[in-house]
Amino acid sequence: MIWILLLLLILVVFGFGFAMQILWWVAAVLLVVWIAGFAMRGRGGGRRR
């Protein structure tokens, strides 16, 4: 019985770590897109009203 609980705990921790790795990659991509948006808007010639 304890082995099943231990394996479930390992699976949950591994799954959480894998999800966090994916979230770090998503955050990095969003940061690059955000910085690229600032660069494109800067070349546009000012704010539009």
mmCIF entry with sequence, helices, sheets and N, C-alpha, C, O atoms, coordinates in Angstrom:
data_MODEL
# 
_entry.id   MODEL 
# 
_entity.id                         1 
_entity.type                       polymer 
_entity.pdbx_number_of_molecules   1 
# 
_entity_poly.entity_id                      1 
_entity_poly.type                           'polypeptide(L)' 
_entity_poly.nstd_linkage                   no 
_entity_poly.nstd_monomer                   no 
_entity_poly.pdbx_seq_one_letter_code       MIWILLLLLILVVFGFGFAMQILWWVAAVLLVVWIAGFAMRGRGGGRRR 
_entity_poly.pdbx_seq_one_letter_code_can   MIWILLLLLILVVFGFGFAMQILWWVAAVLLVVWIAGFAMRGRGGGRRR 
_entity_poly.pdbx_strand_id                 A 
# 
loop_
_entity_poly_seq.entity_id 
_entity_poly_seq.num 
_entity_poly_seq.mon_id 
_entity_poly_seq.hetero 
1 1  MET n 
1 2  ILE n 
1 3  TRP n 
1 4  ILE n 
1 5  LEU n 
1 6  LEU n 
1 7  LEU n 
1 8  LEU n 
1 9  LEU n 
1 10 ILE n 
1 11 LEU n 
1 12 VAL n 
1 13 VAL n 
1 14 PHE n 
1 15 GLY n 
1 16 PHE n 
1 17 GLY n 
1 18 PHE n 
1 19 ALA n 
1 20 MET n 
1 21 GLN n 
1 22 ILE n 
1 23 LEU n 
1 24 TRP n 
1 25 TRP n 
1 26 VAL n 
1 27 ALA n 
1 28 ALA n 
1 29 VAL n 
1 30 LEU n 
1 31 LEU n 
1 32 VAL n 
1 33 VAL n 
1 34 TRP n 
1 35 ILE n 
1 36 ALA n 
1 37 GLY n 
1 38 PHE n 
1 39 ALA n 
1 40 MET n 
1 41 ARG n 
1 42 GLY n 
1 43 ARG n 
1 44 GLY n 
1 45 GLY n 
1 46 GLY n 
1 47 ARG n 
1 48 ARG n 
1 49 ARG n 
# 
_struct_asym.id          A 
_struct_asym.entity_id   1 
# 
_struct_conf.conf_type_id            HELX_P 
_struct_conf.id                      HELX_P1 
_struct_conf.pdbx_PDB_helix_id       AA1 
_struct_conf.beg_label_comp_id       ILE 
_struct_conf.beg_label_asym_id       A 
_struct_conf.beg_label_seq_id        2 
_struct_conf.pdbx_beg_PDB_ins_code   ? 
_struct_conf.end_label_comp_id       ARG 
_struct_conf.end_label_asym_id       A 
_struct_conf.end_label_seq_id        43 
_struct_conf.pdbx_end_PDB_ins_code   ? 
_struct_conf.beg_auth_comp_id        ILE 
_struct_conf.beg_auth_asym_id        A 
_struct_conf.beg_auth_seq_id         2 
_struct_conf.end_auth_comp_id        ARG 
_struct_conf.end_auth_asym_id        A 
_struct_conf.end_auth_seq_id         43 
_struct_conf.pdbx_PDB_helix_class    1 
_struct_conf.details                 ? 
_struct_conf.pdbx_PDB_helix_length   42 
# 
_struct_conf_type.id          HELX_P 
_struct_conf_type.criteria    ? 
_struct_conf_type.reference   ? 
# 
loop_
_atom_site.group_PDB 
_atom_site.id 
_atom_site.type_symbol 
_atom_site.label_atom_id 
_atom_site.label_alt_id 
_atom_site.label_comp_id 
_atom_site.label_asym_id 
_atom_site.label_entity_id 
_atom_site.label_seq_id 
_atom_site.pdbx_PDB_ins_code 
_atom_site.Cartn_x 
_atom_site.Cartn_y 
_atom_site.Cartn_z 
_atom_site.occupancy 
_atom_site.B_iso_or_equiv 
_atom_site.pdbx_formal_charge 
_atom_site.auth_seq_id 
_atom_site.auth_comp_id 
_atom_site.auth_asym_id 
_atom_site.auth_atom_id 
_atom_site.pdbx_PDB_model_num 
ATOM 1   N N  . MET A 1 1  ? 0.818  -1.197 0.000   1.00 0.00 ? 1  MET A N  1 
ATOM 2   C CA . MET A 1 1  ? 0.000  0.000  0.000   1.00 0.00 ? 1  MET A CA 1 
ATOM 3   C C  . MET A 1 1  ? 0.858  1.257  0.000   1.00 0.00 ? 1  MET A C  1 
ATOM 4   O O  . MET A 1 1  ? 0.553  2.224  -0.698  1.00 0.00 ? 1  MET A O  1 
ATOM 5   N N  . ILE A 1 2  ? 1.933  1.242  0.784   1.00 0.00 ? 2  ILE A N  1 
ATOM 6   C CA . ILE A 1 2  ? 2.796  2.423  0.866   1.00 0.00 ? 2  ILE A CA 1 
ATOM 7   C C  . ILE A 1 2  ? 3.521  2.662  -0.456  1.00 0.00 ? 2  ILE A C  1 
ATOM 8   O O  . ILE A 1 2  ? 3.824  3.802  -0.807  1.00 0.00 ? 2  ILE A O  1 
ATOM 9   N N  . TRP A 1 3  ? 3.800  1.568  -1.193  1.00 0.00 ? 3  TRP A N  1 
ATOM 10  C CA . TRP A 1 3  ? 4.483  1.709  -2.480  1.00 0.00 ? 3  TRP A CA 1 
ATOM 11  C C  . TRP A 1 3  ? 3.606  2.437  -3.491  1.00 0.00 ? 3  TRP A C  1 
ATOM 12  O O  . TRP A 1 3  ? 4.100  3.238  -4.284  1.00 0.00 ? 3  TRP A O  1 
ATOM 13  N N  . ILE A 1 4  ? 2.323  2.163  -3.463  1.00 0.00 ? 4  ILE A N  1 
ATOM 14  C CA . ILE A 1 4  ? 1.397  2.827  -4.391  1.00 0.00 ? 4  ILE A CA 1 
ATOM 15  C C  . ILE A 1 4  ? 1.340  4.321  -4.081  1.00 0.00 ? 4  ILE A C  1 
ATOM 16  O O  . ILE A 1 4  ? 1.372  5.143  -4.997  1.00 0.00 ? 4  ILE A O  1 
ATOM 17  N N  . LEU A 1 5  ? 1.257  4.678  -2.805  1.00 0.00 ? 5  LEU A N  1 
ATOM 18  C CA . LEU A 1 5  ? 1.238  6.091  -2.426  1.00 0.00 ? 5  LEU A CA 1 
ATOM 19  C C  . LEU A 1 5  ? 2.546  6.782  -2.802  1.00 0.00 ? 5  LEU A C  1 
ATOM 20  O O  . LEU A 1 5  ? 2.542  7.929  -3.250  1.00 0.00 ? 5  LEU A O  1 
ATOM 21  N N  . LEU A 1 6  ? 3.656  6.087  -2.619  1.00 0.00 ? 6  LEU A N  1 
ATOM 22  C CA . LEU A 1 6  ? 4.960  6.655  -2.968  1.00 0.00 ? 6  LEU A CA 1 
ATOM 23  C C  . LEU A 1 6  ? 5.070  6.877  -4.471  1.00 0.00 ? 6  LEU A C  1 
ATOM 24  O O  . LEU A 1 6  ? 5.567  7.915  -4.908  1.00 0.00 ? 6  LEU A O  1 
ATOM 25  N N  . LEU A 1 7  ? 4.610  5.908  -5.269  1.00 0.00 ? 7  LEU A N  1 
ATOM 26  C CA . LEU A 1 7  ? 4.642  6.067  -6.723  1.00 0.00 ? 7  LEU A CA 1 
ATOM 27  C C  . LEU A 1 7  ? 3.726  7.201  -7.182  1.00 0.00 ? 7  LEU A C  1 
ATOM 28  O O  . LEU A 1 7  ? 4.084  7.959  -8.083  1.00 0.00 ? 7  LEU A O  1 
ATOM 29  N N  . LEU A 1 8  ? 2.554  7.320  -6.572  1.00 0.00 ? 8  LEU A N  1 
ATOM 30  C CA . LEU A 1 8  ? 1.659  8.427  -6.912  1.00 0.00 ? 8  LEU A CA 1 
ATOM 31  C C  . LEU A 1 8  ? 2.292  9.769  -6.571  1.00 0.00 ? 8  LEU A C  1 
ATOM 32  O O  . LEU A 1 8  ? 2.172  10.723 -7.340  1.00 0.00 ? 8  LEU A O  1 
ATOM 33  N N  . LEU A 1 9  ? 2.961  9.852  -5.433  1.00 0.00 ? 9  LEU A N  1 
ATOM 34  C CA . LEU A 1 9  ? 3.637  11.083 -5.045  1.00 0.00 ? 9  LEU A CA 1 
ATOM 35  C C  . LEU A 1 9  ? 4.745  11.438 -6.036  1.00 0.00 ? 9  LEU A C  1 
ATOM 36  O O  . LEU A 1 9  ? 4.899  12.603 -6.401  1.00 0.00 ? 9  LEU A O  1 
ATOM 37  N N  . ILE A 1 10 ? 5.515  10.445 -6.470  1.00 0.00 ? 10 ILE A N  1 
ATOM 38  C CA . ILE A 1 10 ? 6.576  10.672 -7.456  1.00 0.00 ? 10 ILE A CA 1 
ATOM 39  C C  . ILE A 1 10 ? 5.985  11.152 -8.773  1.00 0.00 ? 10 ILE A C  1 
ATOM 40  O O  . ILE A 1 10 ? 6.522  12.071 -9.391  1.00 0.00 ? 10 ILE A O  1 
ATOM 41  N N  . LEU A 1 11 ? 4.888  10.544 -9.211  1.00 0.00 ? 11 LEU A N  1 
ATOM 42  C CA . LEU A 1 11 ? 4.244  10.970 -10.452 1.00 0.00 ? 11 LEU A CA 1 
ATOM 43  C C  . LEU A 1 11 ? 3.731  12.402 -10.366 1.00 0.00 ? 11 LEU A C  1 
ATOM 44  O O  . LEU A 1 11 ? 3.865  13.166 -11.322 1.00 0.00 ? 11 LEU A O  1 
ATOM 45  N N  . VAL A 1 12 ? 3.150  12.770 -9.235  1.00 0.00 ? 12 VAL A N  1 
ATOM 46  C CA . VAL A 1 12 ? 2.640  14.131 -9.065  1.00 0.00 ? 12 VAL A CA 1 
ATOM 47  C C  . VAL A 1 12 ? 3.783  15.138 -9.084  1.00 0.00 ? 12 VAL A C  1 
ATOM 48  O O  . VAL A 1 12 ? 3.684  16.176 -9.738  1.00 0.00 ? 12 VAL A O  1 
ATOM 49  N N  . VAL A 1 13 ? 4.862  14.841 -8.376  1.00 0.00 ? 13 VAL A N  1 
ATOM 50  C CA . VAL A 1 13 ? 6.008  15.755 -8.342  1.00 0.00 ? 13 VAL A CA 1 
ATOM 51  C C  . VAL A 1 13 ? 6.641  15.866 -9.723  1.00 0.00 ? 13 VAL A C  1 
ATOM 52  O O  . VAL A 1 13 ? 6.999  16.966 -10.145 1.00 0.00 ? 13 VAL A O  1 
ATOM 53  N N  . PHE A 1 14 ? 6.786  14.762 -10.428 1.00 0.00 ? 14 PHE A N  1 
ATOM 54  C CA . PHE A 1 14 ? 7.355  14.784 -11.774 1.00 0.00 ? 14 PHE A CA 1 
ATOM 55  C C  . PHE A 1 14 ? 6.460  15.572 -12.723 1.00 0.00 ? 14 PHE A C  1 
ATOM 56  O O  . PHE A 1 14 ? 6.949  16.359 -13.534 1.00 0.00 ? 14 PHE A O  1 
ATOM 57  N N  . GLY A 1 15 ? 5.156  15.361 -12.622 1.00 0.00 ? 15 GLY A N  1 
ATOM 58  C CA . GLY A 1 15 ? 4.218  16.099 -13.477 1.00 0.00 ? 15 GLY A CA 1 
ATOM 59  C C  . GLY A 1 15 ? 4.248  17.585 -13.195 1.00 0.00 ? 15 GLY A C  1 
ATOM 60  O O  . GLY A 1 15 ? 4.174  18.394 -14.120 1.00 0.00 ? 15 GLY A O  1 
ATOM 61  N N  . PHE A 1 16 ? 4.357  17.959 -11.918 1.00 0.00 ? 16 PHE A N  1 
ATOM 62  C CA . PHE A 1 16 ? 4.431  19.375 -11.564 1.00 0.00 ? 16 PHE A CA 1 
ATOM 63  C C  . PHE A 1 16 ? 5.718  19.998 -12.096 1.00 0.00 ? 16 PHE A C  1 
ATOM 64  O O  . PHE A 1 16 ? 5.707  21.129 -12.583 1.00 0.00 ? 16 PHE A O  1 
ATOM 65  N N  . GLY A 1 17 ? 6.810  19.275 -12.006 1.00 0.00 ? 17 GLY A N  1 
ATOM 66  C CA . GLY A 1 17 ? 8.082  19.779 -12.529 1.00 0.00 ? 17 GLY A CA 1 
ATOM 67  C C  . GLY A 1 17 ? 8.047  19.931 -14.039 1.00 0.00 ? 17 GLY A C  1 
ATOM 68  O O  . GLY A 1 17 ? 8.585  20.897 -14.580 1.00 0.00 ? 17 GLY A O  1 
ATOM 69  N N  . PHE A 1 18 ? 7.416  18.983 -14.723 1.00 0.00 ? 18 PHE A N  1 
ATOM 70  C CA . PHE A 1 18 ? 7.295  19.066 -16.182 1.00 0.00 ? 18 PHE A CA 1 
ATOM 71  C C  . PHE A 1 18 ? 6.427  20.252 -16.570 1.00 0.00 ? 18 PHE A C  1 
ATOM 72  O O  . PHE A 1 18 ? 6.739  20.966 -17.523 1.00 0.00 ? 18 PHE A O  1 
ATOM 73  N N  . ALA A 1 19 ? 5.335  20.467 -15.836 1.00 0.00 ? 19 ALA A N  1 
ATOM 74  C CA . ALA A 1 19 ? 4.458  21.608 -16.115 1.00 0.00 ? 19 ALA A CA 1 
ATOM 75  C C  . ALA A 1 19 ? 5.192  22.921 -15.875 1.00 0.00 ? 19 ALA A C  1 
ATOM 76  O O  . ALA A 1 19 ? 5.024  23.871 -16.641 1.00 0.00 ? 19 ALA A O  1 
ATOM 77  N N  . MET A 1 20 ? 5.994  22.988 -14.835 1.00 0.00 ? 20 MET A N  1 
ATOM 78  C CA . MET A 1 20 ? 6.740  24.215 -14.567 1.00 0.00 ? 20 MET A CA 1 
ATOM 79  C C  . MET A 1 20 ? 7.756  24.483 -15.671 1.00 0.00 ? 20 MET A C  1 
ATOM 80  O O  . MET A 1 20 ? 7.987  25.639 -16.026 1.00 0.00 ? 20 MET A O  1 
ATOM 81  N N  . GLN A 1 21 ? 8.367  23.435 -16.219 1.00 0.00 ? 21 GLN A N  1 
ATOM 82  C CA . GLN A 1 21 ? 9.316  23.605 -17.326 1.00 0.00 ? 21 GLN A CA 1 
ATOM 83  C C  . GLN A 1 21 ? 8.602  24.198 -18.536 1.00 0.00 ? 21 GLN A C  1 
ATOM 84  O O  . GLN A 1 21 ? 9.130  25.099 -19.188 1.00 0.00 ? 21 GLN A O  1 
ATOM 85  N N  . ILE A 1 22 ? 7.403  23.696 -18.841 1.00 0.00 ? 22 ILE A N  1 
ATOM 86  C CA . ILE A 1 22 ? 6.637  24.220 -19.972 1.00 0.00 ? 22 ILE A CA 1 
ATOM 87  C C  . ILE A 1 22 ? 6.258  25.673 -19.712 1.00 0.00 ? 22 ILE A C  1 
ATOM 88  O O  . ILE A 1 22 ? 6.325  26.501 -20.621 1.00 0.00 ? 22 ILE A O  1 
ATOM 89  N N  . LEU A 1 23 ? 5.857  25.994 -18.473 1.00 0.00 ? 23 LEU A N  1 
ATOM 90  C CA . LEU A 1 23 ? 5.477  27.366 -18.155 1.00 0.00 ? 23 LEU A CA 1 
ATOM 91  C C  . LEU A 1 23 ? 6.660  28.323 -18.283 1.00 0.00 ? 23 LEU A C  1 
ATOM 92  O O  . LEU A 1 23 ? 6.476  29.473 -18.682 1.00 0.00 ? 23 LEU A O  1 
ATOM 93  N N  . TRP A 1 24 ? 7.875  27.869 -17.952 1.00 0.00 ? 24 TRP A N  1 
ATOM 94  C CA . TRP A 1 24 ? 9.061  28.717 -18.138 1.00 0.00 ? 24 TRP A CA 1 
ATOM 95  C C  . TRP A 1 24 ? 9.279  29.009 -19.610 1.00 0.00 ? 24 TRP A C  1 
ATOM 96  O O  . TRP A 1 24 ? 9.600  30.142 -19.967 1.00 0.00 ? 24 TRP A O  1 
ATOM 97  N N  . TRP A 1 25 ? 9.110  28.002 -20.488 1.00 0.00 ? 25 TRP A N  1 
ATOM 98  C CA . TRP A 1 25 ? 9.272  28.226 -21.926 1.00 0.00 ? 25 TRP A CA 1 
ATOM 99  C C  . TRP A 1 25 ? 8.207  29.178 -22.456 1.00 0.00 ? 25 TRP A C  1 
ATOM 100 O O  . TRP A 1 25 ? 8.506  30.049 -23.273 1.00 0.00 ? 25 TRP A O  1 
ATOM 101 N N  . VAL A 1 26 ? 6.963  29.020 -21.999 1.00 0.00 ? 26 VAL A N  1 
ATOM 102 C CA . VAL A 1 26 ? 5.887  29.920 -22.428 1.00 0.00 ? 26 VAL A CA 1 
ATOM 103 C C  . VAL A 1 26 ? 6.181  31.344 -21.976 1.00 0.00 ? 26 VAL A C  1 
ATOM 104 O O  . VAL A 1 26 ? 5.977  32.286 -22.742 1.00 0.00 ? 26 VAL A O  1 
ATOM 105 N N  . ALA A 1 27 ? 6.655  31.516 -20.752 1.00 0.00 ? 27 ALA A N  1 
ATOM 106 C CA . ALA A 1 27 ? 6.985  32.843 -20.242 1.00 0.00 ? 27 ALA A CA 1 
ATOM 107 C C  . ALA A 1 27 ? 8.114  33.475 -21.057 1.00 0.00 ? 27 ALA A C  1 
ATOM 108 O O  . ALA A 1 27 ? 8.076  34.674 -21.334 1.00 0.00 ? 27 ALA A O  1 
ATOM 109 N N  . ALA A 1 28 ? 9.115  32.685 -21.444 1.00 0.00 ? 28 ALA A N  1 
ATOM 110 C CA . ALA A 1 28 ? 10.220 33.212 -22.246 1.00 0.00 ? 28 ALA A CA 1 
ATOM 111 C C  . ALA A 1 28 ? 9.732  33.659 -23.619 1.00 0.00 ? 28 ALA A C  1 
ATOM 112 O O  . ALA A 1 28 ? 10.143 34.711 -24.110 1.00 0.00 ? 28 ALA A O  1 
ATOM 113 N N  . VAL A 1 29 ? 8.861  32.873 -24.241 1.00 0.00 ? 29 VAL A N  1 
ATOM 114 C CA . VAL A 1 29 ? 8.322  33.233 -25.560 1.00 0.00 ? 29 VAL A CA 1 
ATOM 115 C C  . VAL A 1 29 ? 7.486  34.502 -25.455 1.00 0.00 ? 29 VAL A C  1 
ATOM 116 O O  . VAL A 1 29 ? 7.604  35.386 -26.303 1.00 0.00 ? 29 VAL A O  1 
ATOM 117 N N  . LEU A 1 30 ? 6.645  34.607 -24.432 1.00 0.00 ? 30 LEU A N  1 
ATOM 118 C CA . LEU A 1 30 ? 5.831  35.805 -24.254 1.00 0.00 ? 30 LEU A CA 1 
ATOM 119 C C  . LEU A 1 30 ? 6.695  37.038 -24.006 1.00 0.00 ? 30 LEU A C  1 
ATOM 120 O O  . LEU A 1 30 ? 6.357  38.128 -24.466 1.00 0.00 ? 30 LEU A O  1 
ATOM 121 N N  . LEU A 1 31 ? 7.793  36.884 -23.292 1.00 0.00 ? 31 LEU A N  1 
ATOM 122 C CA . LEU A 1 31 ? 8.704  38.002 -23.066 1.00 0.00 ? 31 LEU A CA 1 
ATOM 123 C C  . LEU A 1 31 ? 9.315  38.478 -24.374 1.00 0.00 ? 31 LEU A C  1 
ATOM 124 O O  . LEU A 1 31 ? 9.411  39.682 -24.610 1.00 0.00 ? 31 LEU A O  1 
ATOM 125 N N  . VAL A 1 32 ? 9.730  37.550 -25.225 1.00 0.00 ? 32 VAL A N  1 
ATOM 126 C CA . VAL A 1 32 ? 10.300 37.915 -26.522 1.00 0.00 ? 32 VAL A CA 1 
ATOM 127 C C  . VAL A 1 32 ? 9.259  38.624 -27.380 1.00 0.00 ? 32 VAL A C  1 
ATOM 128 O O  . VAL A 1 32 ? 9.577  39.621 -28.028 1.00 0.00 ? 32 VAL A O  1 
ATOM 129 N N  . VAL A 1 33 ? 8.025  38.131 -27.397 1.00 0.00 ? 33 VAL A N  1 
ATOM 130 C CA . VAL A 1 33 ? 6.960  38.767 -28.180 1.00 0.00 ? 33 VAL A CA 1 
ATOM 131 C C  . VAL A 1 33 ? 6.672  40.161 -27.646 1.00 0.00 ? 33 VAL A C  1 
ATOM 132 O O  . VAL A 1 33 ? 6.438  41.084 -28.426 1.00 0.00 ? 33 VAL A O  1 
ATOM 133 N N  . TRP A 1 34 ? 6.685  40.329 -26.331 1.00 0.00 ? 34 TRP A N  1 
ATOM 134 C CA . TRP A 1 34 ? 6.419  41.620 -25.721 1.00 0.00 ? 34 TRP A CA 1 
ATOM 135 C C  . TRP A 1 34 ? 7.505  42.629 -26.094 1.00 0.00 ? 34 TRP A C  1 
ATOM 136 O O  . TRP A 1 34 ? 7.202  43.772 -26.436 1.00 0.00 ? 34 TRP A O  1 
ATOM 137 N N  . ILE A 1 35 ? 8.769  42.206 -26.029 1.00 0.00 ? 35 ILE A N  1 
ATOM 138 C CA . ILE A 1 35 ? 9.882  43.087 -26.399 1.00 0.00 ? 35 ILE A CA 1 
ATOM 139 C C  . ILE A 1 35 ? 9.827  43.409 -27.884 1.00 0.00 ? 35 ILE A C  1 
ATOM 140 O O  . ILE A 1 35 ? 10.086 44.548 -28.272 1.00 0.00 ? 35 ILE A O  1 
ATOM 141 N N  . ALA A 1 36 ? 9.499  42.438 -28.721 1.00 0.00 ? 36 ALA A N  1 
ATOM 142 C CA . ALA A 1 36 ? 9.367  42.685 -30.155 1.00 0.00 ? 36 ALA A CA 1 
ATOM 143 C C  . ALA A 1 36 ? 8.235  43.669 -30.423 1.00 0.00 ? 36 ALA A C  1 
ATOM 144 O O  . ALA A 1 36 ? 8.348  44.490 -31.334 1.00 0.00 ? 36 ALA A O  1 
ATOM 145 N N  . GLY A 1 37 ? 7.162  43.611 -29.665 1.00 0.00 ? 37 GLY A N  1 
ATOM 146 C CA . GLY A 1 37 ? 6.067  44.568 -29.812 1.00 0.00 ? 37 GLY A CA 1 
ATOM 147 C C  . GLY A 1 37 ? 6.515  45.978 -29.500 1.00 0.00 ? 37 GLY A C  1 
ATOM 148 O O  . GLY A 1 37 ? 6.110  46.914 -30.191 1.00 0.00 ? 37 GLY A O  1 
ATOM 149 N N  . PHE A 1 38 ? 7.341  46.162 -28.478 1.00 0.00 ? 38 PHE A N  1 
ATOM 150 C CA . PHE A 1 38 ? 7.875  47.486 -28.187 1.00 0.00 ? 38 PHE A CA 1 
ATOM 151 C C  . PHE A 1 38 ? 8.763  47.972 -29.330 1.00 0.00 ? 38 PHE A C  1 
ATOM 152 O O  . PHE A 1 38 ? 8.712  49.146 -29.698 1.00 0.00 ? 38 PHE A O  1 
ATOM 153 N N  . ALA A 1 39 ? 9.569  47.088 -29.889 1.00 0.00 ? 39 ALA A N  1 
ATOM 154 C CA . ALA A 1 39 ? 10.461 47.487 -30.982 1.00 0.00 ? 39 ALA A CA 1 
ATOM 155 C C  . ALA A 1 39 ? 9.657  47.872 -32.224 1.00 0.00 ? 39 ALA A C  1 
ATOM 156 O O  . ALA A 1 39 ? 9.987  48.858 -32.884 1.00 0.00 ? 39 ALA A O  1 
ATOM 157 N N  . MET A 1 40 ? 8.618  47.121 -32.554 1.00 0.00 ? 40 MET A N  1 
ATOM 158 C CA . MET A 1 40 ? 7.804  47.430 -33.735 1.00 0.00 ? 40 MET A CA 1 
ATOM 159 C C  . MET A 1 40 ? 7.027  48.733 -33.537 1.00 0.00 ? 40 MET A C  1 
ATOM 160 O O  . MET A 1 40 ? 6.892  49.526 -34.469 1.00 0.00 ? 40 MET A O  1 
ATOM 161 N N  . ARG A 1 41 ? 6.518  48.953 -32.323 1.00 0.00 ? 41 ARG A N  1 
ATOM 162 C CA . ARG A 1 41 ? 5.767  50.173 -32.064 1.00 0.00 ? 41 ARG A CA 1 
ATOM 163 C C  . ARG A 1 41 ? 6.693  51.389 -32.085 1.00 0.00 ? 41 ARG A C  1 
ATOM 164 O O  . ARG A 1 41 ? 6.284  52.477 -32.489 1.00 0.00 ? 41 ARG A O  1 
ATOM 165 N N  . GLY A 1 42 ? 7.929  51.204 -31.651 1.00 0.00 ? 42 GLY A N  1 
ATOM 166 C CA . GLY A 1 42 ? 8.893  52.305 -31.655 1.00 0.00 ? 42 GLY A CA 1 
ATOM 167 C C  . GLY A 1 42 ? 9.209  52.761 -33.073 1.00 0.00 ? 42 GLY A C  1 
ATOM 168 O O  . GLY A 1 42 ? 9.430  53.950 -33.301 1.00 0.00 ? 42 GLY A O  1 
ATOM 169 N N  . ARG A 1 43 ? 9.234  51.837 -34.028 1.00 0.00 ? 43 ARG A N  1 
ATOM 170 C CA . ARG A 1 43 ? 9.509  52.184 -35.425 1.00 0.00 ? 43 ARG A CA 1 
ATOM 171 C C  . ARG A 1 43 ? 8.306  52.789 -36.123 1.00 0.00 ? 43 ARG A C  1 
ATOM 172 O O  . ARG A 1 43 ? 8.441  53.358 -37.206 1.00 0.00 ? 43 ARG A O  1 
ATOM 173 N N  . GLY A 1 44 ? 7.123  52.673 -35.514 1.00 0.00 ? 44 GLY A N  1 
ATOM 174 C CA . GLY A 1 44 ? 5.892  53.122 -36.171 1.00 0.00 ? 44 GLY A CA 1 
ATOM 175 C C  . GLY A 1 44 ? 5.767  54.628 -36.283 1.00 0.00 ? 44 GLY A C  1 
ATOM 176 O O  . GLY A 1 44 ? 4.972  55.104 -37.093 1.00 0.00 ? 44 GLY A O  1 
ATOM 177 N N  . GLY A 1 45 ? 6.514  55.400 -35.511 1.00 0.00 ? 45 GLY A N  1 
ATOM 178 C CA . GLY A 1 45 ? 6.458  56.846 -35.641 1.00 0.00 ? 45 GLY A CA 1 
ATOM 179 C C  . GLY A 1 45 ? 5.569  57.514 -34.614 1.00 0.00 ? 45 GLY A C  1 
ATOM 180 O O  . GLY A 1 45 ? 5.008  58.572 -34.898 1.00 0.00 ? 45 GLY A O  1 
ATOM 181 N N  . GLY A 1 46 ? 5.422  56.952 -33.457 1.00 0.00 ? 46 GLY A N  1 
ATOM 182 C CA . GLY A 1 46 ? 4.669  57.630 -32.403 1.00 0.00 ? 46 GLY A CA 1 
ATOM 183 C C  . GLY A 1 46 ? 3.324  56.978 -32.130 1.00 0.00 ? 46 GLY A C  1 
ATOM 184 O O  . GLY A 1 46 ? 2.959  55.962 -32.722 1.00 0.00 ? 46 GLY A O  1 
ATOM 185 N N  . ARG A 1 47 ? 2.608  57.602 -31.213 1.00 0.00 ? 47 ARG A N  1 
ATOM 186 C CA . ARG A 1 47 ? 1.312  57.049 -30.809 1.00 0.00 ? 47 ARG A CA 1 
ATOM 187 C C  . ARG A 1 47 ? 0.208  57.508 -31.766 1.00 0.00 ? 47 ARG A C  1 
ATOM 188 O O  . ARG A 1 47 ? 0.236  58.610 -32.313 1.00 0.00 ? 47 ARG A O  1 
ATOM 189 N N  . ARG A 1 48 ? -0.749 56.619 -31.935 1.00 0.00 ? 48 ARG A N  1 
ATOM 190 C CA . ARG A 1 48 ? -1.933 56.954 -32.745 1.00 0.00 ? 48 ARG A CA 1 
ATOM 191 C C  . ARG A 1 48 ? -3.064 57.323 -31.818 1.00 0.00 ? 48 ARG A C  1 
ATOM 192 O O  . ARG A 1 48 ? -3.279 56.654 -30.807 1.00 0.00 ? 48 ARG A O  1 
ATOM 193 N N  . ARG A 1 49 ? -3.788 58.368 -32.138 1.00 0.00 ? 49 ARG A N  1 
ATOM 194 C CA . ARG A 1 49 ? -4.921 58.772 -31.305 1.00 0.00 ? 49 ARG A CA 1 
ATOM 195 C C  . ARG A 1 49 ? -6.190 58.670 -32.073 1.00 0.00 ? 49 ARG A C  1 
ATOM 196 O O  . ARG A 1 49 ? -7.259 58.968 -31.541 1.00 0.00 ? 49 ARG A O  1 
# 
